[in-house]
Amino acid sequence: MHFDIQLRFQPSPAFIGILADMNERYADWTDGSYDWANQTEDFLATPAALPDFDESLLQTPLSKRAVNDTLQIAIALLSGNYPLVRDYLKDTRFAFVIGYPRSGGSYLTKELLRTIGLEHTHVSEALAHDGFPDLRETWYDWAGDRPYYHLQHSVFEVAEFLVIAHLYYQRRTAKREDGLWLVPKKMHKMVAWAGSFKMLLGQGRADYIMTVRHPVPACISIYEKGGELPADGLFPMAAPRSAIEHWVINDLMHLGHSAQEIARMPYIDAVLTSWSQFHLRMAGSGLFLGDRNEIRIVPYGKSELETVVRDYRAAWSSDGGAPEPVHVHDKAAQHPDWIARGDAAVDAVARAWASLGLPFPKLSLR
């Protein structure tokens, strides 16, 4: 029996933007003015549109190699030829930073980039931050009237990311004495494909840094990044103000909540539900597959986050300098009536993890 399968590769905007930057044709993401790690503004809510590039962008030697390698890696992913992918990445060590929004992931990613000699504002958000590759388990739009082929789309974006990261960091950073390049990557969406990603890369090929923060200060930080707590105290379903609020909506809709229900939810309840769902998914996502020593669980806090940076600088840099200080504030004091509900969510998730034989960290209210 023989089947002919037609696949169409349409390079993603992120891939094109990074490739244009590497070809020195587009610097809007990497000229120092675009701070994706800014703690108070949300650039991701209204991403800047890419300019149109003519076909000459794809005709440079670098672009031809990137596109050809991406096609080869994508076919390897689709056919299950993992050894080819692992061989392609044999000189790469990934450091994936995974966590619920506002739990210290942007700080760690920024500091890991500095560890390997890069200023984060000169590395595009697309390459370093959460959105790319677009990993999803939902393949249809919410209206359900036409298929969004997210599986094929995600496979190609994974191939794009692996290739462009491989090429970018080998050109922009120095390798360690053992011949490895470090590739930091904030990857909130890893939980959707964690087991597959770990099987793809193989044991010992990546670090998985899981940041965890108490949901009450995380919630306050989320609404602060959107502007302020809505005057009615309800979640702004009709007009989400940030990328994170869009993610909260997706989490709630996955649990069967209707748009009308979400619009009636107190802000803290929406985030608590989303926070709990994320950490329950994380436990069963496959992140713990294989050697658990690849996993580092980091509870949010000044000492804990800065220690991670110091450890990486000791291993990967001779002159990385001291970490930028983490500024921790007692946000939970703003909403004392939220604390009991937040503690209950933490306790429920901790019990669920314990029932699976997994350790959940103690969390402070900062």
C-alpha positions as CSV (number, residue, x, y, z in Angstrom):
1,M,0.0,0.0,0.0
2,H,1.4,3.4,-1.0
3,F,0.3,6.9,0.1
4,D,1.4,10.2,-1.4
5,I,1.4,12.9,1.2
6,Q,1.6,16.5,0.2
7,L,3.4,18.8,2.6
8,R,3.8,22.6,2.1
9,F,6.5,24.4,4.1
10,Q,5.6,28.1,4.7
11,P,8.4,29.7,6.8
12,S,7.0,31.2,9.9
13,P,7.4,35.0,10.6
14,A,9.7,34.2,13.5
15,F,12.0,32.1,11.3
16,I,12.0,34.8,8.6
17,G,12.7,37.6,11.1
18,I,15.6,35.8,12.7
19,L,17.0,34.8,9.3
20,A,16.8,38.4,8.1
21,D,18.6,39.6,11.3
22,M,21.3,37.0,10.7
23,N,21.6,38.3,7.1
24,E,21.9,41.9,8.4
25,R,18.7,42.9,6.7
26,Y,16.4,43.5,9.7
27,A,17.5,44.8,13.1
28,D,14.2,46.1,14.6
29,W,14.1,43.2,17.0
30,T,17.7,43.3,17.9
31,D,18.9,46.9,17.9
32,G,18.6,47.2,21.7
33,S,15.3,49.0,21.7
34,Y,13.1,45.9,22.0
35,D,13.2,44.7,25.6
36,W,11.2,41.4,25.7
37,A,12.3,40.9,29.3
38,N,10.9,44.2,30.5
39,Q,9.0,43.5,33.7
40,T,6.3,46.2,33.3
41,E,5.5,46.4,29.6
42,D,4.1,43.6,27.4
43,F,5.5,43.8,24.0
44,L,4.0,40.4,23.2
45,A,0.4,41.8,23.3
46,T,0.9,43.8,20.1
47,P,3.9,42.3,18.3
48,A,5.5,44.5,15.7
49,A,4.7,43.4,12.1
50,L,7.6,42.2,10.0
51,P,8.4,44.1,6.8
52,D,8.1,42.4,3.5
53,F,11.3,40.7,2.3
54,D,11.9,39.9,-1.3
55,E,13.1,36.5,-2.5
56,S,16.8,37.6,-2.4
57,L,16.7,37.0,1.4
58,L,16.4,33.3,0.8
59,Q,19.1,33.3,-1.8
60,T,22.1,34.0,0.5
61,P,24.3,31.0,1.4
62,L,23.2,31.3,5.0
63,S,19.5,31.3,4.1
64,K,19.9,28.4,1.7
65,R,21.6,26.4,4.4
66,A,19.0,27.3,7.0
67,V,16.0,26.4,4.7
68,N,17.7,23.1,3.5
69,D,18.6,22.1,7.1
70,T,15.0,22.9,8.2
71,L,13.5,20.7,5.6
72,Q,15.9,17.9,6.4
73,I,15.1,18.2,10.2
74,A,11.4,18.5,9.6
75,I,11.3,15.3,7.5
76,A,13.4,13.6,10.2
77,L,10.8,14.6,12.8
78,L,7.9,13.4,10.7
79,S,9.5,10.1,9.9
80,G,10.9,9.5,13.4
81,N,14.5,9.7,12.4
82,Y,15.6,11.0,15.8
83,P,19.3,9.9,15.4
84,L,19.6,12.4,12.5
85,V,18.3,15.2,14.7
86,R,20.6,14.3,17.6
87,D,23.6,14.2,15.3
88,Y,22.8,17.6,13.9
89,L,22.6,19.0,17.4
90,K,25.5,17.0,18.8
91,D,27.4,20.2,19.7
92,T,24.4,22.0,21.3
93,R,23.4,22.0,25.0
94,F,19.9,23.5,25.5
95,A,18.9,25.3,28.7
96,F,15.1,25.4,28.6
97,V,13.5,27.7,31.1
98,I,9.9,26.5,31.8
99,G,7.3,28.0,34.1
100,Y,4.1,29.8,34.5
101,P,4.1,33.4,33.4
102,R,5.6,35.9,35.9
103,S,7.7,33.3,37.7
104,G,11.2,34.5,36.9
105,G,11.6,32.8,33.5
106,S,12.4,36.0,31.6
107,Y,15.0,37.0,34.2
108,L,16.8,33.7,34.0
109,T,16.7,33.6,30.2
110,K,18.2,37.1,30.1
111,E,20.9,36.2,32.6
112,L,21.8,33.0,30.8
113,L,22.2,35.0,27.5
114,R,24.6,37.3,29.4
115,T,26.4,34.3,30.6
116,I,27.4,33.4,27.0
117,G,28.2,36.9,26.1
118,L,25.0,38.2,24.6
119,E,22.9,41.2,25.7
120,H,19.3,40.1,25.7
121,T,18.0,43.2,23.8
122,H,20.2,42.2,20.9
123,V,18.7,38.7,20.8
124,S,15.2,38.6,19.3
125,E,12.2,37.7,21.5
126,A,11.3,35.1,18.8
127,L,14.6,33.2,19.3
128,A,14.8,33.5,23.1
129,H,11.3,33.8,24.4
130,D,8.1,31.8,24.6
131,G,6.1,32.2,21.4
132,F,8.4,30.3,19.0
133,P,8.1,27.4,18.3
134,D,4.3,27.4,18.5
135,L,3.7,24.1,20.3
136,R,0.0,23.1,20.7
137,E,-2.2,20.2,21.3
138,T,-5.2,22.0,19.9
139,W,-5.4,21.6,16.2
140,Y,-8.6,23.5,15.4
141,D,-9.8,27.0,16.0
142,W,-12.4,27.6,18.7
143,A,-15.2,28.1,16.3
144,G,-14.4,24.7,14.8
145,D,-15.3,25.8,11.2
146,R,-12.0,25.1,9.6
147,P,-8.9,23.1,10.4
148,Y,-5.7,24.8,11.5
149,Y,-3.1,22.2,10.8
150,H,-1.3,22.9,14.1
151,L,0.4,19.5,14.2
152,Q,2.2,19.9,10.9
153,H,2.7,23.6,11.6
154,S,4.2,22.9,15.0
155,V,6.5,20.2,13.6
156,F,7.9,22.6,11.0
157,E,8.3,25.3,13.7
158,V,10.2,22.9,15.9
159,A,12.5,22.2,13.0
160,E,12.9,25.9,12.3
161,F,13.8,26.6,15.9
162,L,16.3,23.7,16.2
163,V,18.0,24.8,13.0
164,I,18.0,28.6,13.5
165,A,19.2,28.2,17.1
166,H,22.0,25.9,16.0
167,L,23.2,28.3,13.4
168,Y,22.7,31.5,15.4
169,Y,24.5,30.5,18.6
170,Q,27.4,28.9,16.8
171,R,27.9,32.2,14.9
172,R,27.3,34.6,17.8
173,T,28.8,32.9,20.8
174,A,31.9,30.9,21.8
175,K,31.9,27.2,22.4
176,R,33.0,25.7,25.7
177,E,36.3,23.8,26.0
178,D,34.4,20.5,25.7
179,G,33.1,21.7,22.3
180,L,29.5,22.6,23.3
181,W,27.5,25.7,22.7
182,L,24.9,26.7,25.3
183,V,21.4,27.6,23.9
184,P,19.2,29.3,26.4
185,K,15.4,29.3,25.6
186,K,12.4,30.3,27.6
187,M,9.8,27.8,26.7
188,H,6.4,28.1,28.5
189,K,4.8,26.0,25.8
190,M,7.2,23.0,26.4
191,V,4.5,21.4,28.6
192,A,2.4,20.7,25.5
193,W,5.2,18.5,23.9
194,A,7.6,17.9,26.8
195,G,7.8,14.1,26.5
196,S,8.2,14.2,22.8
197,F,10.9,16.9,23.1
198,K,12.9,14.9,25.6
199,M,12.6,11.7,23.5
200,L,13.7,13.7,20.4
201,L,16.8,15.3,22.0
202,G,17.8,12.3,24.1
203,Q,19.1,12.0,27.6
204,G,21.8,14.4,28.7
205,R,21.3,16.9,25.8
206,A,19.4,19.6,27.7
207,D,18.7,21.2,31.1
208,Y,15.1,21.8,32.1
209,I,14.8,24.7,34.6
210,M,11.3,24.8,36.1
211,T,10.4,28.1,37.8
212,V,7.5,28.1,40.3
213,R,5.9,31.0,42.0
214,H,3.0,31.3,44.4
215,P,-0.1,32.1,42.4
216,V,-1.2,35.2,44.3
217,P,1.9,37.3,43.6
218,A,2.0,35.8,40.1
219,C,-1.6,37.0,39.6
220,I,-0.8,40.5,40.8
221,S,2.2,40.7,38.5
222,I,0.0,39.5,35.6
223,Y,-2.6,42.2,36.0
224,E,0.1,44.8,36.6
225,K,1.6,43.9,33.3
226,G,-1.8,44.4,31.7
227,G,-2.2,47.8,33.3
228,E,-4.1,47.3,36.5
229,L,-6.7,45.2,38.1
230,P,-10.0,45.8,36.2
231,A,-12.3,48.1,38.2
232,D,-14.9,45.4,38.6
233,G,-12.3,42.8,39.7
234,L,-13.4,40.4,36.9
235,F,-11.2,38.8,34.3
236,P,-11.3,40.9,31.0
237,M,-12.5,38.1,28.7
238,A,-13.9,40.5,26.1
239,A,-10.7,42.5,25.8
240,P,-7.6,40.7,27.1
241,R,-4.7,43.2,27.5
242,S,-1.7,41.0,27.3
243,A,-0.4,37.8,25.8
244,I,-0.5,36.3,29.3
245,E,-4.2,37.1,29.6
246,H,-4.8,35.4,26.3
247,W,-3.0,32.3,27.6
248,V,-5.2,32.3,30.7
249,I,-8.3,32.3,28.5
250,N,-6.9,29.4,26.5
251,D,-6.2,27.4,29.7
252,L,-9.8,28.0,30.9
253,M,-11.4,27.1,27.6
254,H,-9.4,23.9,27.6
255,L,-11.2,23.1,30.8
256,G,-14.6,23.7,29.3
257,H,-15.3,27.1,30.6
258,S,-17.4,29.2,28.2
259,A,-16.6,32.7,27.3
260,Q,-19.6,33.9,29.3
261,E,-18.4,32.0,32.4
262,I,-14.9,33.5,32.1
263,A,-16.3,37.0,31.8
264,R,-18.0,36.5,35.2
265,M,-14.9,35.1,36.9
266,P,-13.1,37.2,39.5
267,Y,-9.6,37.9,38.2
268,I,-7.9,35.9,41.0
269,D,-10.1,32.8,40.3
270,A,-9.3,32.8,36.6
271,V,-5.6,32.9,37.3
272,L,-5.7,30.4,40.1
273,T,-7.5,27.9,37.8
274,S,-5.0,28.6,35.0
275,W,-2.0,28.3,37.4
276,S,-3.3,25.0,38.8
277,Q,-4.0,23.6,35.3
278,F,-0.5,24.5,34.1
279,H,1.3,22.8,37.0
280,L,-0.9,19.7,36.9
281,R,-0.1,19.4,33.2
282,M,3.6,20.0,33.9
283,A,3.6,17.0,36.3
284,G,2.3,14.7,33.6
285,S,3.8,16.3,30.6
286,G,6.9,14.1,30.3
287,L,9.3,16.6,31.6
288,F,10.3,14.1,34.3
289,L,10.9,11.4,31.7
290,G,14.3,9.7,32.1
291,D,17.0,11.2,34.3
292,R,15.4,13.5,36.8
293,N,18.8,15.2,37.3
294,E,18.1,17.1,34.1
295,I,15.3,18.9,36.0
296,R,16.0,21.8,38.3
297,I,12.9,23.1,40.2
298,V,13.5,26.7,41.2
299,P,11.0,28.3,43.6
300,Y,10.7,32.1,43.0
301,G,13.0,34.1,45.2
302,K,16.1,36.3,45.0
303,S,18.6,33.8,46.3
304,E,17.1,30.8,44.3
305,L,17.1,32.6,41.0
306,E,20.5,34.3,41.4
307,T,22.0,31.0,42.4
308,V,21.0,29.4,39.1
309,V,22.7,32.2,37.3
310,R,25.9,31.8,39.3
311,D,26.0,28.1,38.7
312,Y,25.7,28.6,34.9
313,R,28.4,31.3,35.0
314,A,30.7,29.0,36.9
315,A,30.2,26.3,34.3
316,W,30.0,28.3,31.1
317,S,31.7,31.7,31.5
318,S,35.0,32.9,32.9
319,D,33.9,36.6,33.0
320,G,30.1,36.7,33.2
321,G,30.1,38.8,36.3
322,A,27.6,38.8,39.1
323,P,23.9,38.3,38.3
324,E,21.6,41.3,38.0
325,P,19.9,41.5,41.4
326,V,16.3,40.1,41.6
327,H,14.0,42.7,43.0
328,V,11.4,40.8,45.1
329,H,8.4,42.7,46.5
330,D,5.7,41.6,49.0
331,K,2.9,41.8,46.4
332,A,0.5,39.5,48.2
333,A,0.0,42.1,50.9
334,Q,-2.0,44.1,48.4
335,H,-4.8,41.4,48.5
336,P,-4.9,39.7,51.9
337,D,-8.3,38.2,51.0
338,W,-6.7,36.3,48.1
339,I,-4.1,34.5,50.2
340,A,-6.2,31.7,51.6
341,R,-7.4,30.8,48.1
342,G,-3.9,30.9,46.8
343,D,-2.5,28.7,49.5
344,A,-5.3,26.2,48.9
345,A,-4.4,26.0,45.2
346,V,-0.7,25.5,46.1
347,D,-1.7,22.7,48.6
348,A,-3.9,21.0,46.1
349,V,-1.2,21.0,43.4
350,A,1.5,19.9,45.9
351,R,-0.7,16.9,47.0
352,A,-1.3,16.0,43.3
353,W,2.4,16.0,42.6
354,A,3.1,14.0,45.8
355,S,0.6,11.4,44.7
356,L,2.7,10.9,41.6
357,G,6.0,10.7,43.5
358,L,7.1,14.2,42.5
359,P,8.4,16.9,44.8
360,F,6.7,20.3,44.7
361,P,8.6,23.2,46.2
362,K,7.7,25.3,49.2
363,L,6.6,28.7,47.9
364,S,6.7,32.1,49.6
365,L,4.2,34.9,49.1
366,R,6.7,37.0,47.3
